[in-house]
Amino acid sequence: MTPPTAPPQQIGIQVTGADANSQAGLNATSLKRAVENLDSLRLWSEAYTPAELEALGLPAGTGDEYKSAMGEVPSIVAALQATTFLKKLWGTGLVPSSGPF
């Protein structure tokens, strides 16, 4: 069997499979945390009207847009929860499985 062709260099270094796995794990974890944080903000903001959010410091006229943006968060949460393999990257990347889980 012929070994695979080396991928092109990235940012002046050769990326290994271990590097890619580690970076995927770090980024998947960051994505998970970011979505969790957005969902927390969404839940908090549900207690306020757009005008009340503006009174708390949002720029004038942006309360409705903010509420609309937060209204999109549940679909992002659902999409992340529906992943199968992305969840396996959370943490440090894929690890060999010794069993069914």
Phi and psi restraints in degrees (range 20) as a CNS / XPLOR table:
assign (resid 1 and name C) (resid 2 and name N)
       (resid 2 and name CA) (resid 2 and name C) 1.0 -82.2 20.0 2
assign (resid 2 and name N) (resid 2 and name CA)
       (resid 2 and name C) (resid 3 and name N) 1.0 131.7 20.0 2
assign (resid 2 and name C) (resid 3 and name N)
       (resid 3 and name CA) (resid 3 and name C) 1.0 -63.8 20.0 2
assign (resid 3 and name N) (resid 3 and name CA)
       (resid 3 and name C) (resid 4 and name N) 1.0 152.0 20.0 2
assign (resid 3 and name C) (resid 4 and name N)
       (resid 4 and name CA) (resid 4 and name C) 1.0 -64.7 20.0 2
assign (resid 4 and name N) (resid 4 and name CA)
       (resid 4 and name C) (resid 5 and name N) 1.0 151.5 20.0 2
assign (resid 4 and name C) (resid 5 and name N)
       (resid 5 and name CA) (resid 5 and name C) 1.0 -68.1 20.0 2
assign (resid 5 and name N) (resid 5 and name CA)
       (resid 5 and name C) (resid 6 and name N) 1.0 137.1 20.0 2
assign (resid 5 and name C) (resid 6 and name N)
       (resid 6 and name CA) (resid 6 and name C) 1.0 -62.8 20.0 2
assign (resid 6 and name N) (resid 6 and name CA)
       (resid 6 and name C) (resid 7 and name N) 1.0 136.3 20.0 2
assign (resid 6 and name C) (resid 7 and name N)
       (resid 7 and name CA) (resid 7 and name C) 1.0 -68.3 20.0 2
assign (resid 7 and name N) (resid 7 and name CA)
       (resid 7 and name C) (resid 8 and name N) 1.0 161.5 20.0 2
assign (resid 7 and name C) (resid 8 and name N)
       (resid 8 and name CA) (resid 8 and name C) 1.0 -64.9 20.0 2
assign (resid 8 and name N) (resid 8 and name CA)
       (resid 8 and name C) (resid 9 and name N) 1.0 153.5 20.0 2
assign (resid 8 and name C) (resid 9 and name N)
       (resid 9 and name CA) (resid 9 and name C) 1.0 -65.5 20.0 2
assign (resid 9 and name N) (resid 9 and name CA)
       (resid 9 and name C) (resid 10 and name N) 1.0 145.8 20.0 2
assign (resid 9 and name C) (resid 10 and name N)
       (resid 10 and name CA) (resid 10 and name C) 1.0 -116.9 20.0 2
assign (resid 10 and name N) (resid 10 and name CA)
       (resid 10 and name C) (resid 11 and name N) 1.0 121.8 20.0 2
assign (resid 10 and name C) (resid 11 and name N)
       (resid 11 and name CA) (resid 11 and name C) 1.0 50.4 20.0 2
assign (resid 11 and name N) (resid 11 and name CA)
       (resid 11 and name C) (resid 12 and name N) 1.0 41.3 20.0 2
assign (resid 11 and name C) (resid 12 and name N)
       (resid 12 and name CA) (resid 12 and name C) 1.0 80.6 20.0 2
assign (resid 12 and name N) (resid 12 and name CA)
       (resid 12 and name C) (resid 13 and name N) 1.0 3.5 20.0 2
assign (resid 12 and name C) (resid 13 and name N)
       (resid 13 and name CA) (resid 13 and name C) 1.0 -130.6 20.0 2
assign (resid 13 and name N) (resid 13 and name CA)
       (resid 13 and name C) (resid 14 and name N) 1.0 158.0 20.0 2
assign (resid 13 and name C) (resid 14 and name N)
       (resid 14 and name CA) (resid 14 and name C) 1.0 -88.3 20.0 2
assign (resid 14 and name N) (resid 14 and name CA)
       (resid 14 and name C) (resid 15 and name N) 1.0 123.1 20.0 2
assign (resid 14 and name C) (resid 15 and name N)
       (resid 15 and name CA) (resid 15 and name C) 1.0 -85.1 20.0 2
assign (resid 15 and name N) (resid 15 and name CA)
       (resid 15 and name C) (resid 16 and name N) 1.0 130.4 20.0 2
assign (resid 15 and name C) (resid 16 and name N)
       (resid 16 and name CA) (resid 16 and name C) 1.0 -97.0 20.0 2
assign (resid 16 and name N) (resid 16 and name CA)
       (resid 16 and name C) (resid 17 and name N) 1.0 168.7 20.0 2
assign (resid 16 and name C) (resid 17 and name N)
       (resid 17 and name CA) (resid 17 and name C) 1.0 -58.9 20.0 2
assign (resid 17 and name N) (resid 17 and name CA)
       (resid 17 and name C) (resid 18 and name N) 1.0 -40.5 20.0 2
assign (resid 17 and name C) (resid 18 and name N)
       (resid 18 and name CA) (resid 18 and name C) 1.0 -62.8 20.0 2
assign (resid 18 and name N) (resid 18 and name CA)
       (resid 18 and name C) (resid 19 and name N) 1.0 -41.1 20.0 2
assign (resid 18 and name C) (resid 19 and name N)
       (resid 19 and name CA) (resid 19 and name C) 1.0 -62.2 20.0 2
assign (resid 19 and name N) (resid 19 and name CA)
       (resid 19 and name C) (resid 20 and name N) 1.0 -46.9 20.0 2
assign (resid 19 and name C) (resid 20 and name N)
       (resid 20 and name CA) (resid 20 and name C) 1.0 -61.9 20.0 2
assign (resid 20 and name N) (resid 20 and name CA)
       (resid 20 and name C) (resid 21 and name N) 1.0 -41.4 20.0 2
assign (resid 20 and name C) (resid 21 and name N)
       (resid 21 and name CA) (resid 21 and name C) 1.0 -63.6 20.0 2
assign (resid 21 and name N) (resid 21 and name CA)
       (resid 21 and name C) (resid 22 and name N) 1.0 -45.6 20.0 2
assign (resid 21 and name C) (resid 22 and name N)
       (resid 22 and name CA) (resid 22 and name C) 1.0 -63.2 20.0 2
assign (resid 22 and name N) (resid 22 and name CA)
       (resid 22 and name C) (resid 23 and name N) 1.0 -46.5 20.0 2
assign (resid 22 and name C) (resid 23 and name N)
       (resid 23 and name CA) (resid 23 and name C) 1.0 -64.8 20.0 2
assign (resid 23 and name N) (resid 23 and name CA)
       (resid 23 and name C) (resid 24 and name N) 1.0 -38.9 20.0 2
assign (resid 23 and name C) (resid 24 and name N)
       (resid 24 and name CA) (resid 24 and name C) 1.0 -62.5 20.0 2
assign (resid 24 and name N) (resid 24 and name CA)
       (resid 24 and name C) (resid 25 and name N) 1.0 -41.9 20.0 2
assign (resid 24 and name C) (resid 25 and name N)
       (resid 25 and name CA) (resid 25 and name C) 1.0 -63.0 20.0 2
assign (resid 25 and name N) (resid 25 and name CA)
       (resid 25 and name C) (resid 26 and name N) 1.0 -45.3 20.0 2
assign (resid 25 and name C) (resid 26 and name N)
       (resid 26 and name CA) (resid 26 and name C) 1.0 -63.3 20.0 2
assign (resid 26 and name N) (resid 26 and name CA)
       (resid 26 and name C) (resid 27 and name N) 1.0 -43.4 20.0 2
assign (resid 26 and name C) (resid 27 and name N)
       (resid 27 and name CA) (resid 27 and name C) 1.0 -71.2 20.0 2
assign (resid 27 and name N) (resid 27 and name CA)
       (resid 27 and name C) (resid 28 and name N) 1.0 -37.4 20.0 2
assign (resid 27 and name C) (resid 28 and name N)
       (resid 28 and name CA) (resid 28 and name C) 1.0 -64.2 20.0 2
assign (resid 28 and name N) (resid 28 and name CA)
       (resid 28 and name C) (resid 29 and name N) 1.0 -39.8 20.0 2
assign (resid 28 and name C) (resid 29 and name N)
       (resid 29 and name CA) (resid 29 and name C) 1.0 -66.0 20.0 2
assign (resid 29 and name N) (resid 29 and name CA)
       (resid 29 and name C) (resid 30 and name N) 1.0 -41.5 20.0 2
assign (resid 29 and name C) (resid 30 and name N)
       (resid 30 and name CA) (resid 30 and name C) 1.0 -62.7 20.0 2
assign (resid 30 and name N) (resid 30 and name CA)
       (resid 30 and name C) (resid 31 and name N) 1.0 -40.5 20.0 2
assign (resid 30 and name C) (resid 31 and name N)
       (resid 31 and name CA) (resid 31 and name C) 1.0 -61.6 20.0 2
assign (resid 31 and name N) (resid 31 and name CA)
       (resid 31 and name C) (resid 32 and name N) 1.0 -45.9 20.0 2
assign (resid 31 and name C) (resid 32 and name N)
       (resid 32 and name CA) (resid 32 and name C) 1.0 -59.1 20.0 2
assign (resid 32 and name N) (resid 32 and name CA)
       (resid 32 and name C) (resid 33 and name N) 1.0 -47.0 20.0 2
assign (resid 32 and name C) (resid 33 and name N)
       (resid 33 and name CA) (resid 33 and name C) 1.0 -65.3 20.0 2
assign (resid 33 and name N) (resid 33 and name CA)
       (resid 33 and name C) (resid 34 and name N) 1.0 -40.0 20.0 2
assign (resid 33 and name C) (resid 34 and name N)
       (resid 34 and name CA) (resid 34 and name C) 1.0 -63.2 20.0 2
assign (resid 34 and name N) (resid 34 and name CA)
       (resid 34 and name C) (resid 35 and name N) 1.0 -42.1 20.0 2
assign (resid 34 and name C) (resid 35 and name N)
       (resid 35 and name CA) (resid 35 and name C) 1.0 -66.8 20.0 2
assign (resid 35 and name N) (resid 35 and name CA)
       (resid 35 and name C) (resid 36 and name N) 1.0 -40.9 20.0 2
assign (resid 35 and name C) (resid 36 and name N)
       (resid 36 and name CA) (resid 36 and name C) 1.0 -61.2 20.0 2
assign (resid 36 and name N) (resid 36 and name CA)
       (resid 36 and name C) (resid 37 and name N) 1.0 -41.5 20.0 2
assign (resid 36 and name C) (resid 37 and name N)
       (resid 37 and name CA) (resid 37 and name C) 1.0 -66.3 20.0 2
assign (resid 37 and name N) (resid 37 and name CA)
       (resid 37 and name C) (resid 38 and name N) 1.0 -41.7 20.0 2
assign (resid 37 and name C) (resid 38 and name N)
       (resid 38 and name CA) (resid 38 and name C) 1.0 -61.4 20.0 2
assign (resid 38 and name N) (resid 38 and name CA)
       (resid 38 and name C) (resid 39 and name N) 1.0 -40.9 20.0 2
assign (resid 38 and name C) (resid 39 and name N)
       (resid 39 and name CA) (resid 39 and name C) 1.0 -66.3 20.0 2
assign (resid 39 and name N) (resid 39 and name CA)
       (resid 39 and name C) (resid 40 and name N) 1.0 -36.1 20.0 2
assign (resid 39 and name C) (resid 40 and name N)
       (resid 40 and name CA) (resid 40 and name C) 1.0 -63.6 20.0 2
assign (resid 40 and name N) (resid 40 and name CA)
       (resid 40 and name C) (resid 41 and name N) 1.0 -43.0 20.0 2
assign (resid 40 and name C) (resid 41 and name N)
       (resid 41 and name CA) (resid 41 and name C) 1.0 -63.4 20.0 2
assign (resid 41 and name N) (resid 41 and name CA)
       (resid 41 and name C) (resid 42 and name N) 1.0 -39.1 20.0 2
assign (resid 41 and name C) (resid 42 and name N)
       (resid 42 and name CA) (resid 42 and name C) 1.0 -60.9 20.0 2
assign (resid 42 and name N) (resid 42 and name CA)
       (resid 42 and name C) (resid 43 and name N) 1.0 -48.2 20.0 2
assign (resid 42 and name C) (resid 43 and name N)
       (resid 43 and name CA) (resid 43 and name C) 1.0 -61.1 20.0 2
assign (resid 43 and name N) (resid 43 and name CA)
       (resid 43 and name C) (resid 44 and name N) 1.0 -41.4 20.0 2
assign (resid 43 and name C) (resid 44 and name N)
       (resid 44 and name CA) (resid 44 and name C) 1.0 -62.6 20.0 2
assign (resid 44 and name N) (resid 44 and name CA)
       (resid 44 and name C) (resid 45 and name N) 1.0 -45.3 20.0 2
assign (resid 44 and name C) (resid 45 and name N)
       (resid 45 and name CA) (resid 45 and name C) 1.0 -69.9 20.0 2
assign (resid 45 and name N) (resid 45 and name CA)
       (resid 45 and name C) (resid 46 and name N) 1.0 -18.5 20.0 2
assign (resid 45 and name C) (resid 46 and name N)
       (resid 46 and name CA) (resid 46 and name C) 1.0 -62.9 20.0 2
assign (resid 46 and name N) (resid 46 and name CA)
       (resid 46 and name C) (resid 47 and name N) 1.0 -20.6 20.0 2
assign (resid 46 and name C) (resid 47 and name N)
       (resid 47 and name CA) (resid 47 and name C) 1.0 -78.9 20.0 2
assign (resid 47 and name N) (resid 47 and name CA)
       (resid 47 and name C) (resid 48 and name N) 1.0 -6.9 20.0 2
assign (resid 47 and name C) (resid 48 and name N)
       (resid 48 and name CA) (resid 48 and name C) 1.0 -122.8 20.0 2
assign (resid 48 and name N) (resid 48 and name CA)
       (resid 48 and name C) (resid 49 and name N) 1.0 148.4 20.0 2
assign (resid 48 and name C) (resid 49 and name N)
       (resid 49 and name CA) (resid 49 and name C) 1.0 -81.4 20.0 2
assign (resid 49 and name N) (resid 49 and name CA)
       (resid 49 and name C) (resid 50 and name N) 1.0 165.6 20.0 2
assign (resid 49 and name C) (resid 50 and name N)
       (resid 50 and name CA) (resid 50 and name C) 1.0 -56.2 20.0 2
assign (resid 50 and name N) (resid 50 and name CA)
       (resid 50 and name C) (resid 51 and name N) 1.0 -40.8 20.0 2
assign (resid 50 and name C) (resid 51 and name N)
       (resid 51 and name CA) (resid 51 and name C) 1.0 -64.8 20.0 2
assign (resid 51 and name N) (resid 51 and name CA)
       (resid 51 and name C) (resid 52 and name N) 1.0 -39.7 20.0 2
assign (resid 51 and name C) (resid 52 and name N)
       (resid 52 and name CA) (resid 52 and name C) 1.0 -65.8 20.0 2
assign (resid 52 and name N) (resid 52 and name CA)
       (resid 52 and name C) (resid 53 and name N) 1.0 -37.7 20.0 2
assign (resid 52 and name C) (resid 53 and name N)
       (resid 53 and name CA) (resid 53 and name C) 1.0 -64.1 20.0 2
assign (resid 53 and name N) (resid 53 and name CA)
       (resid 53 and name C) (resid 54 and name N) 1.0 -39.5 20.0 2
assign (resid 53 and name C) (resid 54 and name N)
       (resid 54 and name CA) (resid 54 and name C) 1.0 -65.7 20.0 2
assign (resid 54 and name N) (resid 54 and name CA)
       (resid 54 and name C) (resid 55 and name N) 1.0 -37.9 20.0 2
assign (resid 54 and name C) (resid 55 and name N)
       (resid 55 and name CA) (resid 55 and name C) 1.0 -65.8 20.0 2
assign (resid 55 and name N) (resid 55 and name CA)
       (resid 55 and name C) (resid 56 and name N) 1.0 -26.3 20.0 2
assign (resid 55 and name C) (resid 56 and name N)
       (resid 56 and name CA) (resid 56 and name C) 1.0 -79.6 20.0 2
assign (resid 56 and name N) (resid 56 and name CA)
       (resid 56 and name C) (resid 57 and name N) 1.0 -9.8 20.0 2
assign (resid 56 and name C) (resid 57 and name N)
       (resid 57 and name CA) (resid 57 and name C) 1.0 130.6 20.0 2
assign (resid 57 and name N) (resid 57 and name CA)
       (resid 57 and name C) (resid 58 and name N) 1.0 -4.3 20.0 2
assign (resid 57 and name C) (resid 58 and name N)
       (resid 58 and name CA) (resid 58 and name C) 1.0 -63.9 20.0 2
assign (resid 58 and name N) (resid 58 and name CA)
       (resid 58 and name C) (resid 59 and name N) 1.0 147.5 20.0 2
assign (resid 58 and name C) (resid 59 and name N)
       (resid 59 and name CA) (resid 59 and name C) 1.0 -57.0 20.0 2
assign (resid 59 and name N) (resid 59 and name CA)
       (resid 59 and name C) (resid 60 and name N) 1.0 144.4 20.0 2
assign (resid 59 and name C) (resid 60 and name N)
       (resid 60 and name CA) (resid 60 and name C) 1.0 -54.2 20.0 2
assign (resid 60 and name N) (resid 60 and name CA)
       (resid 60 and name C) (resid 61 and name N) 1.0 134.3 20.0 2
assign (resid 60 and name C) (resid 61 and name N)
       (resid 61 and name CA) (resid 61 and name C) 1.0 84.1 20.0 2
assign (resid 61 and name N) (resid 61 and name CA)
       (resid 61 and name C) (resid 62 and name N) 1.0 4.1 20.0 2
assign (resid 61 and name C) (resid 62 and name N)
       (resid 62 and name CA) (resid 62 and name C) 1.0 -107.1 20.0 2
assign (resid 62 and name N) (resid 62 and name CA)
       (resid 62 and name C) (resid 63 and name N) 1.0 -2.6 20.0 2
assign (resid 62 and name C) (resid 63 and name N)
       (resid 63 and name CA) (resid 63 and name C) 1.0 -58.7 20.0 2
assign (resid 63 and name N) (resid 63 and name CA)
       (resid 63 and name C) (resid 64 and name N) 1.0 -43.9 20.0 2
assign (resid 63 and name C) (resid 64 and name N)
       (resid 64 and name CA) (resid 64 and name C) 1.0 -64.3 20.0 2
assign (resid 64 and name N) (resid 64 and name CA)
       (resid 64 and name C) (resid 65 and name N) 1.0 -42.3 20.0 2
assign (resid 64 and name C) (resid 65 and name N)
       (resid 65 and name CA) (resid 65 and name C) 1.0 -63.4 20.0 2
assign (resid 65 and name N) (resid 65 and name CA)
       (resid 65 and name C) (resid 66 and name N) 1.0 -40.3 20.0 2
assign (resid 65 and name C) (resid 66 and name N)
       (resid 66 and name CA) (resid 66 and name C) 1.0 -61.5 20.0 2
assign (resid 66 and name N) (resid 66 and name CA)
       (resid 66 and name C) (resid 67 and name N) 1.0 -46.9 20.0 2
assign (resid 66 and name C) (resid 67 and name N)
       (resid 67 and name CA) (resid 67 and name C) 1.0 -62.1 20.0 2
assign (resid 67 and name N) (resid 67 and name CA)
       (resid 67 and name C) (resid 68 and name N) 1.0 -38.3 20.0 2
assign (resid 67 and name C) (resid 68 and name N)
       (resid 68 and name CA) (resid 68 and name C) 1.0 -65.0 20.0 2
assign (resid 68 and name N) (resid 68 and name CA)
       (resid 68 and name C) (resid 69 and name N) 1.0 -41.6 20.0 2
assign (resid 68 and name C) (resid 69 and name N)
       (resid 69 and name CA) (resid 69 and name C) 1.0 -62.4 20.0 2
assign (resid 69 and name N) (resid 69 and name CA)
       (resid 69 and name C) (resid 70 and name N) 1.0 -44.1 20.0 2
assign (resid 69 and name C) (resid 70 and name N)
       (resid 70 and name CA) (resid 70 and name C) 1.0 -66.3 20.0 2
assign (resid 70 and name N) (resid 70 and name CA)
       (resid 70 and name C) (resid 71 and name N) 1.0 -27.3 20.0 2
assign (resid 70 and name C) (resid 71 and name N)
       (resid 71 and name CA) (resid 71 and name C) 1.0 -66.5 20.0 2
assign (resid 71 and name N) (resid 71 and name CA)
       (resid 71 and name C) (resid 72 and name N) 1.0 -20.6 20.0 2
assign (resid 71 and name C) (resid 72 and name N)
       (resid 72 and name CA) (resid 72 and name C) 1.0 -84.7 20.0 2
assign (resid 72 and name N) (resid 72 and name CA)
       (resid 72 and name C) (resid 73 and name N) 1.0 -16.4 20.0 2
assign (resid 72 and name C) (resid 73 and name N)
       (resid 73 and name CA) (resid 73 and name C) 1.0 -60.8 20.0 2
assign (resid 73 and name N) (resid 73 and name CA)
       (resid 73 and name C) (resid 74 and name N) 1.0 -43.2 20.0 2
assign (resid 73 and name C) (resid 74 and name N)
       (resid 74 and name CA) (resid 74 and name C) 1.0 -56.2 20.0 2
assign (resid 74 and name N) (resid 74 and name CA)
       (resid 74 and name C) (resid 75 and name N) 1.0 -34.0 20.0 2
assign (resid 74 and name C) (resid 75 and name N)
       (resid 75 and name CA) (resid 75 and name C) 1.0 -70.4 20.0 2
assign (resid 75 and name N) (resid 75 and name CA)
       (resid 75 and name C) (resid 76 and name N) 1.0 -30.8 20.0 2
assign (resid 75 and name C) (resid 76 and name N)
       (resid 76 and name CA) (resid 76 and name C) 1.0 -71.0 20.0 2
assign (resid 76 and name N) (resid 76 and name CA)
       (resid 76 and name C) (resid 77 and name N) 1.0 -41.9 20.0 2
assign (resid 76 and name C) (resid 77 and name N)
       (resid 77 and name CA) (resid 77 and name C) 1.0 -59.4 20.0 2
assign (resid 77 and name N) (resid 77 and name CA)
       (resid 77 and name C) (resid 78 and name N) 1.0 -46.8 20.0 2
assign (resid 77 and name C) (resid 78 and name N)
       (resid 78 and name CA) (resid 78 and name C) 1.0 -63.2 20.0 2
assign (resid 78 and name N) (resid 78 and name CA)
       (resid 78 and name C) (resid 79 and name N) 1.0 -40.8 20.0 2
assign (resid 78 and name C) (resid 79 and name N)
       (resid 79 and name CA) (resid 79 and name C) 1.0 -63.3 20.0 2
assign (resid 79 and name N) (resid 79 and name CA)
       (resid 79 and name C) (resid 80 and name N) 1.0 -42.2 20.0 2
assign (resid 79 and name C) (resid 80 and name N)
       (resid 80 and name CA) (resid 80 and name C) 1.0 -66.5 20.0 2
assign (resid 80 and name N) (resid 80 and name CA)
       (resid 80 and name C) (resid 81 and name N) 1.0 -40.6 20.0 2
assign (resid 80 and name C) (resid 81 and name N)
       (resid 81 and name CA) (resid 81 and name C) 1.0 -66.4 20.0 2
assign (resid 81 and name N) (resid 81 and name CA)
       (resid 81 and name C) (resid 82 and name N) 1.0 -26.4 20.0 2
assign (resid 81 and name C) (resid 82 and name N)
       (resid 82 and name CA) (resid 82 and name C) 1.0 -81.9 20.0 2
assign (resid 82 and name N) (resid 82 and name CA)
       (resid 82 and name C) (resid 83 and name N) 1.0 -5.9 20.0 2
assign (resid 82 and name C) (resid 83 and name N)
       (resid 83 and name CA) (resid 83 and name C) 1.0 -71.2 20.0 2
assign (resid 83 and name N) (resid 83 and name CA)
       (resid 83 and name C) (resid 84 and name N) 1.0 152.7 20.0 2
assign (resid 83 and name C) (resid 84 and name N)
       (resid 84 and name CA) (resid 84 and name C) 1.0 -109.2 20.0 2
assign (resid 84 and name N) (resid 84 and name CA)
       (resid 84 and name C) (resid 85 and name N) 1.0 -54.0 20.0 2
assign (resid 84 and name C) (resid 85 and name N)
       (resid 85 and name CA) (resid 85 and name C) 1.0 -89.9 20.0 2
assign (resid 85 and name N) (resid 85 and name CA)
       (resid 85 and name C) (resid 86 and name N) 1.0 -28.1 20.0 2
assign (resid 85 and name C) (resid 86 and name N)
       (resid 86 and name CA) (resid 86 and name C) 1.0 -60.5 20.0 2
assign (resid 86 and name N) (resid 86 and name CA)
       (resid 86 and name C) (resid 87 and name N) 1.0 -37.8 20.0 2
assign (resid 86 and name C) (resid 87 and name N)
       (resid 87 and name CA) (resid 87 and name C) 1.0 -59.4 20.0 2
assign (resid 87 and name N) (resid 87 and name CA)
       (resid 87 and name C) (resid 88 and name N) 1.0 -30.5 20.0 2
assign (resid 87 and name C) (resid 88 and name N)
       (resid 88 and name CA) (resid 88 and name C) 1.0 -70.4 20.0 2
assign (resid 88 and name N) (resid 88 and name CA)
       (resid 88 and name C) (resid 89 and name N) 1.0 -16.4 20.0 2
assign (resid 88 and name C) (resid 89 and name N)
       (resid 89 and name CA) (resid 89 and name C) 1.0 -85.7 20.0 2
assign (resid 89 and name N) (resid 89 and name CA)
       (resid 89 and name C) (resid 90 and name N) 1.0 -19.5 20.0 2
assign (resid 89 and name C) (resid 90 and name N)
       (resid 90 and name CA) (resid 90 and name C) 1.0 -54.3 20.0 2
assign (resid 90 and name N) (resid 90 and name CA)
       (resid 90 and name C) (resid 91 and name N) 1.0 134.0 20.0 2
assign (resid 90 and name C) (resid 91 and name N)
       (resid 91 and name CA) (resid 91 and name C) 1.0 104.9 20.0 2
assign (resid 91 and name N) (resid 91 and name CA)
       (resid 91 and name C) (resid 92 and name N) 1.0 -114.8 20.0 2
assign (resid 91 and name C) (resid 92 and name N)
       (resid 92 and name CA) (resid 92 and name C) 1.0 -110.7 20.0 2
assign (resid 92 and name N) (resid 92 and name CA)
       (resid 92 and name C) (resid 93 and name N) 1.0 9.5 20.0 2
assign (resid 92 and name C) (resid 93 and name N)
       (resid 93 and name CA) (resid 93 and name C) 1.0 108.9 20.0 2
assign (resid 93 and name N) (resid 93 and name CA)
       (resid 93 and name C) (resid 94 and name N) 1.0 -174.9 20.0 2
assign (resid 93 and name C) (resid 94 and name N)
       (resid 94 and name CA) (resid 94 and name C) 1.0 -68.3 20.0 2
assign (resid 94 and name N) (resid 94 and name CA)
       (resid 94 and name C) (resid 95 and name N) 1.0 138.7 20.0 2
assign (resid 94 and name C) (resid 95 and name N)
       (resid 95 and name CA) (resid 95 and name C) 1.0 -123.6 20.0 2
assign (resid 95 and name N) (resid 95 and name CA)
       (resid 95 and name C) (resid 96 and name N) 1.0 147.9 20.0 2
assign (resid 95 and name C) (resid 96 and name N)
       (resid 96 and name CA) (resid 96 and name C) 1.0 -58.9 20.0 2
assign (resid 96 and name N) (resid 96 and name CA)
       (resid 96 and name C) (resid 97 and name N) 1.0 138.6 20.0 2
assign (resid 96 and name C) (resid 97 and name N)
       (resid 97 and name CA) (resid 97 and name C) 1.0 -91.3 20.0 2
assign (resid 97 and name N) (resid 97 and name CA)
       (resid 97 and name C) (resid 98 and name N) 1.0 135.0 20.0 2
assign (resid 97 and name C) (resid 98 and name N)
       (resid 98 and name CA) (resid 98 and name C) 1.0 -103.8 20.0 2
assign (resid 98 and name N) (resid 98 and name CA)
       (resid 98 and name C) (resid 99 and name N) 1.0 2.9 20.0 2
assign (resid 98 and name C) (resid 99 and name N)
       (resid 99 and name CA) (resid 99 and name C) 1.0 -160.3 20.0 2
assign (resid 99 and name N) (resid 99 and name CA)
       (resid 99 and name C) (resid 100 and name N) 1.0 -166.2 20.0 2
assign (resid 99 and name C) (resid 100 and name N)
       (resid 100 and name CA) (resid 100 and name C) 1.0 -73.9 20.0 2
assign (resid 100 and name N) (resid 100 and name CA)
       (resid 100 and name C) (resid 101 and name N) 1.0 -10.6 20.0 2
